[in-house]
């Protein structure tokens, strides 16, 4: 029996050694699946670490997935090329929660499951010399196995927009029309951490009727522009507030205006290679009253008496060692305020606000190998409400990501991650949630 166990362990160790060796020392192959087949570029041209974009990758996206050369138009593409891809992550997930309330008091719980994080089908590319598109479909699945980020039975069209580029012959005027992601300091939809996202992007003040979350894709229209190399960029979006229960009696229901500007300075310095700074913010109007039918059901198109809510902040990104395989340190400060009429059904005595943000380090050792660490904090300054007020939120995440397959047909990465998140419960305790993931993240 001992011999059998020893042989099994030896076999597993040999497999792991071969697995890591194959990825760590195999040569870098060209490029990202959907666009590599179109452009012939190496992966490192568009990705700092897959799937996060490099500066050139951001320029490629800003231009509407175009290199601005003769073969950008669909009629110039090989007939076998299809701009379609899919992505999912399979593996093992472990979760632990502390101070979970039960009928017998609070307990600590833990569970481990094999499963996957869901599945995205997406297509992106050009429709013409000045037209682009993106469609992302998340199909309904019976069960993913994972309790963190489970797949529900209902599908969702996560994104669907058409881009119109170089209006008037200038890169400073472009439009995206449809469901799209607001322009954020760091793009969460190309996430390189999987157990924790950017919580401040989704933070909602306790008791608030406002459901605006910039981290989620939104329906609306975006006006954006950039310099020739996207070293200066701006974005202004007019959106519907996502997830509202009743449509308001306005031309745009519960409207939100989001703006973001960024500037990058490259330095002739082998230590600090580049600096990027930016500012962002939003103002929104949320209805506080509506007519009803049957005494309870809100009537769409009758909500009125709008009150304002705000989000605002700034960012700084420092690129050390190089701009190709950098050690990137990012700091984002994020605040928000909701009018007191939006809190606790209008019973709050003061406006509610919060301040937070995160610090993140990403060391791209090679285009295949990255180490990621992030700490996030959110401090609410809550208006007086009837329920106990939740306090500070804290989260940290550590990730090892090794892309061992990187070709024009597929990408696959070994993803190891551990995270902890906790929030002051308002009663002197801070329940915590731990998550660990050993997964294979792949796209084709």
N, C-alpha and C positions, 0 to 999 in steps of 0.2 A: 504493500500500500504506500509506504513511504517512498519507494522507488518510483512508483507511478506519479505521485505528487511532485517529486523532484523533477522528473522528466517533463511534466506538464509546465512547471514553472520555468524550466530551462527553455522550453519551446516558446513560451510567451515572451521571455526576455529576448530571445533571438529575433522574434518577429518585431518587437518594439525597436531593437537596435537597427534592424534592416529598414524599418519604416522611417525612422528619423534620418538614417543615413541617406536613404533615397531622396528625401526632400531637401536636407540641408546641403548636400553636395552635388545634386544634379544641376545642370546648367539652366539658366533662365531662358525660357522659351517665349516667343511672342504669342499672344497678347490677350486682351479681354475678349470673351467669346463673341458677343453680339457685334461689337465694333471692330475687333481685330480682323475678322473675316472681310470687313469692308475696307479698312485703312491699311492693314499690314503692319501697324505699329506694334512695338513692344509694350507689354503691360505697364512697365514703369513710366511710360510716356504720359499715361493718364491717371495712374493710381500711385499715391504715396504708399499706401498699403491697401490691398484689396479688401473691401470695396470703396474705401475713402478716396476721393479725388485729389490729385495733385493740382498745382496751379494751372498746368497745361490742360488737365482734364476738366477743370472748371471753365477754361476758355473754350474748349471743345463743346461743352454743354451750353455755355452762353451763346455760342454761334449757331445753336440749333443742331448739334451733332454733325457739324461740318468742319472740314479742314480748309475750306475755301480754296479748293483746287478743282480741276476740271471734272473729277469723278465723284463729286458730291451728289449730283442729281440722281434720282432713282433710275432713270432711263440709261444712265451710264454704268450701272452696277451689273455684276455677273448675274445671270438669270437664276442661278442656284442659291444666291444670297437671300436669306430671310432675316429681318431684324427682330427675331424672337428669342426669348431666353426664359429660364426658370431658376428659382433658388429656394433651397430649404436647408435645414440643419438637423442631423440625426445624431443620437448619442444617448448619454446618461445624464440625468439631472437629480441633484440632491437638494432638499429644502428642509430648513429647520426654522421654527417659530417659537418665540418665548412668550410667556405670560398670556397664553391663549385662554379666554374665559370659557368655563364649562359649568354645568350644574353642581359639580363637586369642587369648584374653585378654579384657579388658574393653573395651567400645566404647560410644559414644553412639549412640542410635537416635532416629529421629523418623518420624512418619507423620501424614498428614492425610486425613480421610474426610468425605464427606457422609453424613448419616443422620439418625436420630432416637433419642430417649432411651427409647423404650418408650411404652406407652399405659396409662392408668388409666381404667377405667370406674367411676363411683361414683354412689351414690344416698344421700341423707341427707334427713331431715325428721322429721315427726311421724306417729305412728301413732294418737295420741289426745291428749286434753288433758294427760295426764301421761306419755306414752310417746313416745320418739324412737328413731331407728335410724340406722345408718351401715353401708354395704356398699361395699367397694372391691375391685374385681377387676382384676388385672393379667393379661391374656391371654397365652398363649404365642405367640411370634412367631419366625419362622425366623431373622431377622437384623435388627438395628437399624442396622447400618453403623458405629456408634460403637464404639470399643474400651473407652472409659470408660463405665461404666454400660450394658453391652450388654443387649439383651433375649434371654432364653433361650428354648428351645423349649417349656418347661413353664410353664403358667399358675399363678397363685397367688391365693388369696383373702386379700388383704392385711389387710383388716379386716372384721369382721362382729360388731356388737353391738346390743343393745337397751338403751336408757336408761329408767330409772324415776325420775321427778322429783317433788320436793316431797313426799316421804314424810312423813306426819304433818302436812301443811300447812306445812312449813317448807323454805326453800331450802337449809338446812344439811344435809339428808339426801337424797342422790341415789345411785343405783346405775347402773353400767354393767356388763353381763354379756356376755362374749364376747371376741373378739380385738380389742384396742384398744391405743392408744399410751399408755404411762405419761406422767403429767403431768411435763413437763420445763421447765427454765428458759426455753428458746426452742424452739418447736415445729418440729422438723426436717421433719415431714410437710407443712408449708406453706413449703417451702424457697424462699428468694430467691437462693441461690447453687446452681449446678448442677454445677460441676466438683469442688467440695469441700463436703462436709457438715460436721457437727460430729464430728470423729474421736474425741474423748474419750467421746462417747456410746457408741461401739462398741469401745473399747479393751479388749483381752484381754492379760493378762500372759503373757509368753513361757513356754511349757512348762506353762501351767495347763490343768486339765481344765474349768475354768469357762467356759461359753459365754454367760453372762448379759450382754446388751447392751441397756441401757435405751432406746437409740435405735430399736430394732426393735419392731414391734407384738407384743404378748404375749397369750397365752390366760389369762384369769382373770376376776376380779371387782374392780371399783373402787368404793369408797365415797368420795364427795366432797361438799363443801358450799361455800357462798359467801354473802356478805352480799347485800343487795338489789341493789347495783350491782357486785358482784364485786370490791370493793376489798380484801376479805380472802377468801382461798380456801385450801382444804386438799384433799388427795387422798391416799388410802391404797389401795394395790392389793395383792391376794394373787394371785400368778402362778405358772405353771410356768416354770422356767428354760428358755429357748428353745434348741433345737438339741442337747439331751442325747441321747447314744447309747442309754441304757437307762433305763427307768422304775424309780424307786426304790420300795422297800417301805414306803411311807407313804401317808397319806390324800391328800396333794398331792405329786406326784412332784417331787423337787428343788425345794422351794418357795422363793419369794422374796417378801419384803414390801418394798414401795416406798412412801415417803412424801414429800410435798412440801407446803410451806406458803408463801404469798405474801401480801404486804400492800402496798398502794399509797396514797401520800399526795399529794393534789393541792395545789399551792402557788399562792397569789395573787402570782405573780411572772412578769413577762414574759420573764425570762431562763431560770430553771429552773422549768419548769411542773409537773413531777411527779417523784416518786422511788418506785421499786418495789424492794423487797428480798425475799429468800426464802432458805429452807434446804431441803435435800433429802437423802435417803439411802436405802440399802437394806441389808437383811441377808438372806442366802440360805444354804441348806444343800444341799451337793452330795455325793452318794454317792461313796465311794472304793473300794468293792469290790462285786462282783456274782457270782452263780453263772453258770456257762456251760454250754452244750450243745455237745457235740462238741469240747470242749476250748478253743474260741475264741469261739463266738457267745454274747453275753450274753443271759440269759433275762430278758425284761421282767417287772418287778414283784419282782425279787430283789435289786436294788442296795441297799446298806446302808452303815453306818459313815460317817454324814454329817459333813462338816467345813464350817466357816463361811467365807463371803466377804462383804466389805463394800464399799459405795460411799457417798460422802458429799461434801457441798460446800455452797457458798453462792453467792448471786448479788446483783447490784445493777444497776439500770437507771436512768439519768438521762435525762429528757426535757427538752430545751432548746427554747426559742423558743415552742412551743405543744404541745398534746396532739393537734392535728388533723394538722398537717404538721410533725412534730418532727424535730430532730436527736437521735437516740437513741444513747447510749453505754452498752454493756452489758459487764459483767465477770462471769465465772463461774469459780470455783475448784472443782476436782473431784479427789477422791482415791479410792483404793481399796486393799484389802488382801485377799489370798487366803492361807488356811492353808497351811503348808508341805507338809501331806499331799496337797494338791491339785496340787503342782508337780512336774513331771518324774516322774510315777508314784510320788510319795512319797519320792523320793531327795534332795529339796532339804534343805538344812541349816537354812534360815530361812524365815520367812514372806516372801512377795513383796508389794511394794506399789508404788504410783505416785502422783504428784501432777501435776496439769496444769490446763488450763483455756484460756480464750480471752478476747480483747478484741475487741469488734465495734462498729463505728459504722455507723449507717444514717441518711442524710440524705434525708428525704422532702421534696424541693423543692416538688413539687406531688403530688396523688394519682396523677399519671401518671408522674412522673419521680423516680428515686431513685439515689443513689450508695451503694455498700456496700463496706466494707473490714473484713477480719477477720484477726487473727493468733492462732495456736493453738500451744501447746507442751505436751508430755507428757514427764515425766521419770520413768523407772522406777527403783526401787531394788530390783533383782532378786535373788532368792535364788540360791544357787550351783546351777547346772544343768550338764548335760553339754555342751550345744551353746554356741557363742559367744553372748554376751549382747548383744542390741541395746540401743543407747543412746537418747539424746533424739530425740524426734520434733518437727518444726517444720513449720508450714504457714501460708501467707498467701494471701489471696484478695482481688481487686479486681473490682468488678462495676458496670456501668452498666445500668440497667433502665428502659426507657421503654414504658409501656403506651399504645399508640396507638389501641387500640379497646377501649371499655369501655361496653358496653350491656347491656340486660336479656337479650340473646340470646347474647352472646359476649364473650370477653376475649382480647386478643392483645397480646403485649409483645415488643419488640426487646430481646434479652439479649446483652450483651457481657461476657465474663469472662476473666480470666487468673489462674492460680494456680500456686503452687510448693509442693511437699511433699518433705521429706527426713527421713531417719533415720540416726543413727550406726549403722554396720554392725558395730561392735565390733572392727574391725580397723584403725581409723584413717581409714577412708573414710566418706563420707556420700553415698550415691547419692541423686539428686534426680529428681523427676518434675514436668514442667511440663505445663500444659494450658491451651488457649485455646478459647473457644467463641463463635461468632457464630450466634445462633439466634433463631428465632421460637417463643416459648412461647405456646400458646393453649389455651383451654378453651371449651366450649359446652354 
